[in-house]
Amino acid sequence: MLRRVIHTDNDKQTIIIRFLVGCVFLSEGIQKILFAKTLGSGRFETIGLPAPEILGPFVAMVEICGGFLLLIGLFTRLVCVPLIVVILAAIATTKSVIYVEKGFWELLHNSRTDWAMLLGCMFLFIKGSGFYSVDYTYNKIKSYA
């Protein structure tokens, strides 16, 4: 089962998408902790999410851990699942208001990072972590054993 989850190919360019998605999630998670009133639990309370004092740090830890694991390429496919859930929730809770108040084009403008992160995670979920990753190294070691 583990082998199937961490299976990846030897594509060397995948690191670009992994680095992009991992860095953004890692930095956003850290900022949710550092600036909790404006980006973490305070923001979650402002937009009306339940239990913001629990949800804020929880989402921050998902983003920090997920971002770090993507950067090193460990359990990439598995990590993408909660990150996709987080980004879909972010789009649904923060961008729907923009659509209602300001329209479609403003929605697209304000959600460009969200869509890039969503598509990046979907790419990594489908493709795996690529050549420069812990997943690839583990697969190579196991294939020699």
Secondary structure, 3 states (H helix, E strand, C coil): CHHHHHCCCCCCCHHHHHHHHHHHHHHHHHHHHHCHHHHCHHHHHHCCCCCHHHHHHHHHHHHHHHHHHHHHCCCHHHHHHHHHHHHHHHHHHHHHHHHHHHCHHHHHHHCHHHHHHHHHHHHHHHHCCCCCCHHHHHHHHHHHC
